[in-house]
Amino acid sequence: MTAWLRRYRWVWPLLLIVLVLVVSGVALARPGGGHSYSGGSRSSGSSRSGGGGGGDGGVLFDLLFLLVIEHPSIGIPLVILVVVVMVVRAAIQRGMKAWSTTKPDVSRVETVHEDAPAARRELSQLRSVDPEFSLVLFEDFVYMLYAALQRSRALGTGPLAAYLAPGLPPALENPSLADVQGIVIGALRYVGFSGLGTAAIQVELEVEANYVEVLKTGQQHRYYVVDRLSLTRSHTAKSRPFARASKLDCPNCGAPLEALHGTECSYCRQQVGFGRFDWMVASVTSLSREPRGPLLTGNVAEAGTELPTIADPTAPQRFQEMQQRDPSLHWQGFTARIAHVFGELQIAWSGRDPLRIRPYVSDNSFQSMLYWIDLYVASRCRNVTENARILRIDLASATSDKHYDAITVRLFATSVDYTIGDDGKLLSGSKTRPRTYSEYWTWIRGTARRGASRGDTNCPNCGAPLRIGMAGTCEYCRIKVTAGEFDWVLSRIEQDDSYTG
């Protein structure tokens, strides 16, 4: 036996290679990475991340073939071993197609009290010199500016010159790009704030996002990115009027961007760049950039559901202050509004019917959901959620400014979640095993609004049956009802493993 082992000692490294490939293949096939923002999607319209893939075993099979021909007594048993491994591996992968996550007891999830990020609290102090400043409107502005910034990499930075620091445009533009599409922001984090009381105010932000780069060759590549933005403005600049908060225009007079020639506006004849009248992007730094596939049909494990709820210790007091201004506001009615919107969202998502959810979400949230629904339609599949129900709602944050009240809650829910093709074929998920998950939902309502939240499908302004167009305007009274001026609307969804308060 010893002589035989010495004679065929070259076989053992080969056998070791077989075993390594087997083990690594099984490991990579496990659901991994969790449902973080870095890939995929779920009915919230936010994206998620998936696991890895396998390798190329062509060389191995060539070696096995030669071994069977030249040394059949060794090669044939090895081939049998490989076949067994492949069968086992296929069985494992089939089992993963009907994944199920553990079902955490959400009643046991703890709450930890953490102050809001220091930079966010300090930025709120800007109201001492700029009473019109609103965190809600500022964050909407950042979302809008970031999307325009990404698209300008392909379409040219000229129209955005008033919002970009000198020297930044050449560093952004990429001549190989035809467009940047499907820009979905999953998280916005405050990193730093400085300059209050000085000539220039600066805020540092981290943006976690997904987008699709369309090359001039026609190829498309999707990326998960984390970018750091540095925004600055003059200490004399004031927040734009409420009516202009949702669009990019001349930072001074509000003329269309087409009226700008570089940083000079042909309407007001002012030099409007350099942060003189509004926020300017001083720098953009890429912290992470990873390629991602569409992942509409991937099987990935839930992550973050068992993490403690991050709650601002001042939230209960802030909520009580809202109640003092509006005695009709109470927790039961507010959560009833959440439950109503949650149910409508599930129906709209599964039915690929974006107009159904339009009345209940802000413009930015709607654009995110619309992107994912359109992507499912283009891919000829749909993500279905059934038997969806809310398990628990925690108060995480509550803030107010001149224009908006904002309440962030952590929502725990469960549903059967699967993806099918237009032909009815099951592509991923399970039609029988429910998934438990949690997300942080931020709701906004105008501070001047009074009255109980509605739990029906009537217009919150005129009371007519709710028929809302893509722009968020009631078809009867012609009033926009998705800006939060009449009732609580869903402004932002953040994942439990990305939320920082």
C-alpha positions as CSV (number, residue, x, y, z in Angstrom):
1,M,0.0,0.0,0.0
2,T,2.8,2.4,0.9
3,A,4.5,1.8,-2.5
4,W,1.1,2.4,-4.2
5,L,0.7,5.7,-2.3
6,R,4.2,6.8,-3.3
7,R,3.6,5.8,-7.0
8,Y,0.3,7.8,-7.2
9,R,1.2,10.6,-4.8
10,W,0.3,13.1,-7.5
11,V,-3.3,12.1,-7.1
12,W,-3.7,13.5,-3.6
13,P,-3.1,17.1,-4.5
14,L,-5.8,16.7,-7.2
15,L,-8.1,15.1,-4.8
16,L,-7.5,18.0,-2.4
17,I,-8.4,20.4,-5.2
18,V,-11.6,18.5,-5.7
19,L,-12.5,18.8,-2.1
20,V,-11.6,22.5,-1.9
21,L,-13.8,23.2,-4.9
22,V,-16.6,21.3,-3.3
23,V,-16.4,23.1,0.0
24,S,-16.0,26.5,-1.6
25,G,-18.9,25.9,-4.0
26,V,-21.3,25.0,-1.2
27,A,-20.1,27.9,1.0
28,L,-20.6,30.4,-1.8
29,A,-24.1,29.1,-2.5
30,R,-25.4,30.0,0.9
31,P,-27.5,33.1,1.3
32,G,-25.0,35.7,2.4
33,G,-24.6,39.4,2.8
34,G,-28.0,39.9,4.3
35,H,-30.7,42.2,3.0
36,S,-28.7,45.3,3.2
37,Y,-29.1,48.2,0.7
38,S,-26.2,47.0,-1.4
39,G,-28.3,45.1,-4.0
40,G,-31.6,43.5,-4.9
41,S,-35.0,44.9,-3.7
42,R,-38.1,44.4,-1.6
43,S,-41.6,45.9,-1.7
44,S,-40.4,49.0,0.2
45,G,-38.7,50.0,-3.0
46,S,-35.3,49.9,-1.3
47,S,-32.6,47.7,-2.5
48,R,-30.9,44.8,-0.9
49,S,-27.8,42.6,-1.2
50,G,-27.1,39.1,-2.3
51,G,-24.5,36.4,-2.0
52,G,-21.7,35.1,-4.3
53,G,-21.3,32.6,-7.1
54,G,-19.1,29.7,-8.2
55,G,-16.0,29.2,-10.2
56,D,-14.9,27.6,-13.4
57,G,-14.2,23.8,-13.1
58,G,-13.3,23.2,-16.7
59,V,-9.6,22.5,-16.0
60,L,-10.6,20.0,-13.2
61,F,-12.8,18.1,-15.6
62,D,-10.1,17.9,-18.2
63,L,-7.7,16.4,-15.6
64,L,-10.4,13.9,-14.5
65,F,-11.0,12.9,-18.1
66,L,-7.3,12.2,-18.6
67,L,-7.1,10.3,-15.4
68,V,-10.0,8.1,-16.4
69,I,-8.2,7.2,-19.6
70,E,-4.7,6.7,-18.3
71,H,-5.5,5.4,-14.7
72,P,-9.1,4.2,-14.7
73,S,-8.7,2.5,-11.3
74,I,-8.2,6.0,-9.8
75,G,-10.0,8.2,-12.2
76,I,-13.4,6.4,-12.1
77,P,-13.7,6.6,-8.3
78,L,-12.9,10.3,-8.5
79,V,-15.5,10.9,-11.2
80,I,-18.0,9.1,-9.0
81,L,-17.0,11.4,-6.1
82,V,-17.4,14.5,-8.3
83,V,-20.8,13.4,-9.5
84,V,-22.0,12.8,-6.0
85,V,-20.7,16.2,-5.0
86,M,-22.5,17.8,-7.9
87,V,-25.8,16.1,-7.0
88,V,-25.5,17.2,-3.3
89,R,-24.6,20.7,-4.3
90,A,-27.6,20.9,-6.7
91,A,-29.9,19.7,-3.9
92,I,-28.6,22.3,-1.6
93,Q,-29.1,25.1,-4.2
94,R,-32.7,23.8,-4.8
95,G,-33.3,24.0,-1.1
96,M,-32.1,27.5,-1.0
97,K,-34.5,28.5,-3.7
98,A,-37.3,28.2,-1.1
99,W,-35.3,30.0,1.5
100,S,-36.7,30.9,4.8
101,T,-35.1,33.1,7.4
102,T,-35.3,32.5,11.1
103,K,-38.4,34.0,12.6
104,P,-37.1,36.3,15.4
105,D,-39.4,37.1,18.2
106,V,-39.7,40.8,17.6
107,S,-41.2,41.4,21.0
108,R,-37.8,40.6,22.4
109,V,-35.9,43.2,20.3
110,E,-34.5,45.8,22.6
111,T,-34.4,49.5,22.3
112,V,-31.3,51.5,22.8
113,H,-31.4,55.3,23.3
114,E,-28.9,57.2,21.2
115,D,-28.8,60.9,20.5
116,A,-29.3,61.9,16.9
117,P,-25.9,62.3,15.1
118,A,-24.1,65.3,16.3
119,A,-23.7,66.8,12.8
120,R,-27.5,66.6,12.3
121,R,-28.3,68.3,15.6
122,E,-25.7,71.0,14.8
123,L,-27.1,71.5,11.3
124,S,-30.5,72.1,12.9
125,Q,-29.0,75.1,14.7
126,L,-28.8,76.8,11.3
127,R,-32.3,78.0,12.0
128,S,-30.9,80.5,14.4
129,V,-29.6,82.5,11.4
130,D,-31.9,81.1,8.8
131,P,-35.5,80.6,10.2
132,E,-36.7,79.0,7.0
133,F,-34.2,76.1,7.2
134,S,-35.9,72.7,7.3
135,L,-34.1,69.4,7.6
136,V,-36.9,67.7,5.7
137,L,-36.5,70.1,2.7
138,F,-32.7,70.0,3.0
139,E,-32.6,66.2,2.7
140,D,-35.0,66.3,-0.2
141,F,-32.7,68.8,-1.8
142,V,-29.6,66.6,-1.2
143,Y,-31.4,63.6,-2.8
144,M,-32.3,65.7,-5.8
145,L,-28.9,67.2,-6.1
146,Y,-27.1,63.9,-5.8
147,A,-29.3,62.3,-8.6
148,A,-28.6,65.3,-10.9
149,L,-24.9,65.1,-10.0
150,Q,-24.7,61.4,-11.1
151,R,-26.5,62.0,-14.3
152,S,-24.2,65.0,-15.1
153,R,-21.3,62.5,-15.2
154,A,-22.8,61.4,-18.5
155,L,-24.9,64.3,-19.8
156,G,-22.5,67.1,-18.9
157,T,-22.1,69.3,-15.8
158,G,-22.9,72.6,-17.6
159,P,-26.5,73.0,-16.3
160,L,-25.3,72.3,-12.7
161,A,-22.4,74.8,-12.8
162,A,-24.1,77.0,-10.2
163,Y,-24.1,74.1,-7.7
164,L,-20.6,72.8,-8.3
165,A,-17.3,74.1,-7.0
166,P,-14.9,75.4,-9.7
167,G,-12.7,72.6,-10.9
168,L,-15.1,69.9,-9.9
169,P,-16.9,69.4,-13.3
170,P,-13.9,67.9,-15.2
171,A,-13.3,65.4,-12.4
172,L,-17.0,64.2,-12.6
173,E,-17.6,63.8,-16.4
174,N,-17.0,60.4,-17.9
175,P,-16.9,60.5,-21.8
176,S,-17.6,56.7,-22.0
177,L,-21.1,57.1,-20.4
178,A,-24.3,57.7,-22.3
179,D,-26.5,58.1,-19.2
180,V,-26.8,57.2,-15.5
181,Q,-30.2,55.8,-14.6
182,G,-32.1,54.2,-11.8
183,I,-30.5,56.4,-9.1
184,V,-31.9,55.2,-5.8
185,I,-30.6,56.5,-2.5
186,G,-30.8,54.0,0.4
187,A,-29.2,56.0,3.2
188,L,-28.1,59.5,4.0
189,R,-25.7,60.0,7.0
190,Y,-24.4,63.1,8.6
191,V,-20.7,63.1,9.1
192,G,-19.8,66.7,10.1
193,F,-21.0,70.3,10.4
194,S,-18.9,73.4,10.8
195,G,-18.8,77.1,10.1
196,L,-21.8,78.5,12.0
197,G,-21.0,82.1,12.8
198,T,-18.2,82.2,10.1
199,A,-18.1,83.3,6.5
200,A,-18.9,79.8,5.1
201,I,-21.0,76.9,6.4
202,Q,-20.1,73.4,5.6
203,V,-21.8,70.0,6.0
204,E,-20.3,66.6,5.3
205,L,-22.6,63.8,4.2
206,E,-22.4,60.1,3.2
207,V,-24.7,58.8,0.6
208,E,-25.4,55.1,0.1
209,A,-26.9,54.5,-3.3
210,N,-27.5,52.3,-6.3
211,Y,-27.4,53.4,-10.0
212,V,-27.1,52.0,-13.5
213,E,-24.4,53.3,-15.8
214,V,-25.3,53.1,-19.5
215,L,-22.2,53.0,-21.7
216,K,-22.1,54.5,-25.2
217,T,-21.5,50.9,-26.4
218,G,-25.0,50.0,-25.1
219,Q,-23.8,48.0,-22.1
220,Q,-25.3,48.6,-18.7
221,H,-23.7,48.1,-15.4
222,R,-25.3,48.5,-12.0
223,Y,-23.3,49.7,-8.9
224,Y,-23.7,50.0,-5.2
225,V,-21.8,53.0,-4.0
226,V,-21.0,55.0,-0.9
227,D,-20.0,58.6,-1.6
228,R,-19.0,61.4,0.7
229,L,-20.3,64.8,-0.3
230,S,-19.0,68.1,1.1
231,L,-21.6,70.9,0.7
232,T,-20.9,74.6,1.5
233,R,-22.7,77.9,1.3
234,S,-22.2,81.5,2.3
235,H,-23.3,82.5,5.8
236,T,-25.5,85.1,4.1
237,A,-27.4,82.6,2.0
238,K,-31.0,81.7,3.0
239,S,-33.1,78.7,2.4
240,R,-35.1,78.8,-0.8
241,P,-38.8,79.4,-0.6
242,F,-41.0,76.4,0.2
243,A,-42.5,76.5,-3.4
244,R,-39.1,76.0,-4.9
245,A,-37.8,73.3,-2.5
246,S,-38.5,70.4,-4.9
247,K,-36.6,71.7,-8.0
248,L,-33.2,72.8,-9.1
249,D,-33.2,76.3,-10.6
250,C,-31.3,79.6,-10.4
251,P,-30.2,79.7,-6.7
252,N,-31.2,83.4,-6.6
253,C,-34.3,84.1,-8.7
254,G,-35.7,80.7,-9.4
255,A,-35.3,80.9,-13.2
256,P,-35.0,77.6,-15.1
257,L,-31.5,76.1,-15.2
258,E,-31.5,76.7,-19.0
259,A,-31.3,80.5,-18.1
260,L,-27.9,79.9,-16.6
261,H,-24.7,80.5,-18.6
262,G,-22.1,79.0,-16.4
263,T,-22.7,80.6,-13.0
264,E,-24.4,83.7,-14.4
265,C,-28.2,83.9,-14.7
266,S,-29.6,85.7,-17.7
267,Y,-32.7,86.6,-15.8
268,C,-31.4,88.2,-12.6
269,R,-28.0,89.1,-14.0
270,Q,-26.3,87.7,-10.9
271,Q,-23.3,85.5,-10.4
272,V,-25.1,82.7,-8.6
273,G,-22.4,80.1,-8.0
274,F,-19.8,79.6,-5.4
275,G,-22.4,78.9,-2.7
276,R,-23.4,82.6,-2.6
277,F,-27.2,81.9,-2.6
278,D,-27.5,78.1,-2.0
279,W,-25.6,75.0,-1.2
280,M,-22.7,74.1,-3.5
281,V,-21.0,70.7,-3.9
282,A,-17.4,71.4,-2.8
283,S,-16.1,67.9,-3.2
284,V,-17.2,64.3,-4.0
285,T,-15.2,61.4,-2.7
286,S,-15.9,57.7,-3.6
287,L,-15.7,55.6,-0.4
288,S,-17.0,52.4,-2.0
289,R,-18.1,51.3,-5.5
290,E,-19.1,47.7,-6.1
291,P,-20.7,46.1,-9.2
292,R,-24.1,44.6,-8.6
293,G,-26.4,42.6,-10.8
294,P,-30.2,43.3,-11.1
295,L,-30.8,40.8,-8.3
296,L,-34.5,40.8,-8.8
297,T,-34.7,37.1,-8.5
298,G,-31.9,36.4,-5.9
299,N,-32.4,34.4,-2.7
300,V,-30.8,36.4,0.1
301,A,-31.1,36.2,3.9
302,E,-32.6,38.8,6.1
303,A,-30.1,40.8,8.2
304,G,-30.7,43.4,10.9
305,T,-34.1,42.4,12.2
306,E,-32.7,41.4,15.6
307,L,-30.7,44.5,16.0
308,P,-31.8,46.9,18.8
309,T,-34.1,49.8,17.8
310,I,-32.1,53.0,17.7
311,A,-34.3,55.6,19.4
312,D,-33.6,59.3,20.1
313,P,-34.3,59.8,23.8
314,T,-36.0,63.1,23.0
315,A,-38.5,61.5,20.7
316,P,-41.4,61.0,23.2
317,Q,-41.1,64.6,24.3
318,R,-41.0,65.9,20.8
319,F,-44.1,63.8,20.0
320,Q,-45.9,65.3,23.0
321,E,-45.0,68.8,21.7
322,M,-46.7,67.9,18.4
323,Q,-49.7,66.7,20.3
324,Q,-49.9,70.0,22.2
325,R,-50.1,71.9,18.9
326,D,-52.6,69.4,17.5
327,P,-54.6,67.6,20.3
328,S,-56.2,65.3,17.6
329,L,-52.8,63.7,17.0
330,H,-52.4,60.5,19.0
331,W,-50.3,57.4,18.7
332,Q,-53.2,55.1,17.9
333,G,-54.4,57.2,15.0
334,F,-50.9,57.7,13.7
335,T,-50.1,54.0,13.6
336,A,-53.5,53.4,12.0
337,R,-52.3,55.7,9.2
338,I,-49.1,53.6,8.9
339,A,-51.1,50.4,8.8
340,H,-53.3,51.7,6.0
341,V,-50.4,52.9,3.9
342,F,-48.5,49.6,4.6
343,G,-51.4,47.6,3.2
344,E,-51.8,49.9,0.1
345,L,-48.1,49.6,-0.5
346,Q,-48.2,45.8,-0.5
347,I,-51.1,45.7,-3.0
348,A,-49.5,48.3,-5.3
349,W,-46.1,46.6,-5.2
350,S,-47.4,43.1,-5.9
351,G,-49.7,44.5,-8.7
352,R,-47.0,46.6,-10.2
353,D,-49.4,49.5,-9.8
354,P,-47.5,52.7,-8.8
355,L,-50.5,55.0,-8.9
356,R,-52.1,53.1,-6.1
357,I,-49.4,54.1,-3.7
358,R,-48.8,57.6,-5.1
359,P,-51.1,59.5,-2.7
360,Y,-49.2,58.2,0.4
361,V,-45.5,58.8,-0.4
362,S,-43.3,61.8,-1.1
363,D,-41.9,62.6,-4.6
364,N,-38.5,61.0,-3.8
365,S,-40.0,57.9,-2.3
366,F,-42.3,57.5,-5.2
367,Q,-39.5,57.8,-7.8
368,S,-37.6,55.1,-6.0
369,M,-40.6,52.7,-5.9
370,L,-41.4,53.6,-9.5
371,Y,-37.9,52.7,-10.6
372,W,-38.1,49.2,-9.1
373,I,-41.6,48.5,-10.4
374,D,-40.5,49.6,-13.9
375,L,-37.5,47.3,-13.6
376,Y,-39.7,44.3,-12.7
377,V,-42.0,45.1,-15.6
378,A,-39.0,45.3,-18.0
379,S,-37.7,42.0,-16.6
380,R,-41.1,40.4,-17.1
381,C,-41.4,39.3,-13.4
382,R,-43.1,40.6,-10.3
383,N,-42.3,40.4,-6.6
384,V,-45.4,39.3,-4.7
385,T,-46.0,39.8,-1.0
386,E,-48.9,38.0,0.6
387,N,-50.4,37.9,4.1
388,A,-48.4,40.9,5.0
389,R,-49.0,42.2,8.5
390,I,-47.3,44.6,10.9
391,L,-45.9,43.0,14.1
392,R,-44.6,46.0,16.0
393,I,-44.0,49.8,15.6
394,D,-41.4,51.6,17.6
395,L,-41.0,55.4,17.9
396,A,-37.4,56.2,16.8
397,S,-37.3,60.0,16.2
398,A,-39.5,63.1,16.1
399,T,-38.5,66.5,15.0
400,S,-40.2,69.8,13.9
401,D,-39.2,72.9,12.1
402,K,-41.1,75.8,10.5
403,H,-42.5,73.8,7.7
404,Y,-42.7,70.1,8.7
405,D,-43.2,67.7,11.6
406,A,-41.2,64.5,10.9
407,I,-41.6,61.2,12.8
408,T,-39.4,58.1,12.2
409,V,-40.6,54.7,13.3
410,R,-39.2,51.3,13.2
411,L,-41.7,48.9,11.6
412,F,-41.5,45.2,12.1
413,A,-43.5,43.1,9.6
414,T,-43.9,39.7,8.1
415,S,-45.1,38.4,4.8
416,V,-44.8,35.6,2.3
417,D,-42.4,37.0,-0.3
418,Y,-41.6,35.5,-3.6
419,T,-40.9,36.5,-7.2
420,I,-42.6,35.0,-10.3
421,G,-42.2,35.4,-14.0
422,D,-45.0,36.7,-16.2
423,D,-45.4,33.1,-17.1
424,G,-46.2,32.2,-13.5
425,K,-43.0,30.3,-12.9
426,L,-41.5,30.7,-9.4
427,L,-38.1,32.4,-9.7
428,S,-37.2,32.9,-6.1
429,G,-38.6,33.0,-2.6
430,S,-41.3,30.8,-1.1
431,K,-45.0,30.7,-1.5
432,T,-45.5,29.2,2.0
433,R,-42.7,30.4,4.3
434,P,-43.1,33.9,5.7
435,R,-40.2,36.3,6.2
436,T,-39.9,38.7,9.1
437,Y,-38.1,42.0,8.6
438,S,-37.9,45.5,9.9
439,E,-37.3,49.0,8.4
440,Y,-37.2,52.6,9.5
441,W,-39.9,54.7,8.0
442,T,-39.9,58.5,8.2
443,W,-43.2,60.3,7.9
444,I,-43.7,64.0,7.3
445,R,-46.7,66.4,7.7
446,G,-47.0,70.1,7.5
447,T,-46.7,71.8,10.9
448,A,-49.8,73.9,10.2
449,R,-51.9,70.8,9.6
450,R,-54.5,70.0,12.3
451,G,-56.9,67.0,12.5
452,A,-56.8,63.3,12.8
453,S,-55.1,61.2,10.2
454,R,-57.2,59.5,7.5
455,G,-57.4,55.8,7.2
456,D,-59.4,55.8,4.0
457,T,-58.9,56.3,0.3
458,N,-60.4,59.8,0.1
459,C,-58.6,63.0,-0.8
460,P,-57.3,64.6,2.5
461,N,-58.2,68.0,1.1
462,C,-61.6,67.8,-0.7
463,G,-62.8,64.4,0.5
464,A,-63.5,63.1,-3.0
465,P,-62.6,59.5,-3.9
466,L,-58.8,59.6,-4.2
467,R,-57.6,59.8,-7.7
468,I,-54.0,61.0,-7.9
469,G,-51.8,61.5,-10.9
470,M,-48.1,60.8,-11.2
471,A,-47.4,64.4,-10.0
472,G,-49.3,63.8,-6.8
473,T,-52.2,66.1,-7.6
474,C,-55.9,65.3,-6.8
475,E,-57.9,65.0,-10.1
476,Y,-60.9,66.7,-8.4
477,C,-59.5,69.7,-6.4
478,R,-56.2,70.0,-8.4
479,I,-54.3,70.3,-5.1
480,K,-51.0,68.4,-4.6
481,V,-51.6,66.1,-1.6
482,T,-48.3,64.3,-1.5
483,A,-46.1,67.0,0.0
484,G,-47.4,66.3,3.6
485,E,-49.4,69.5,3.8
486,F,-52.7,67.6,4.5
487,D,-51.7,64.3,6.1
488,W,-48.8,62.1,7.0
489,V,-46.9,60.9,3.9
490,L,-44.0,58.4,3.8
491,S,-40.9,60.4,3.0
492,R,-38.1,57.9,3.4
493,I,-37.4,54.2,4.1
494,E,-34.1,53.1,5.6
495,Q,-32.8,49.6,6.3
496,D,-32.3,48.4,9.8
497,D,-28.7,47.6,9.2
498,S,-28.0,51.0,7.7
499,Y,-29.9,53.3,10.0
500,T,-27.8,55.4,12.4
501,G,-30.4,57.7,13.9
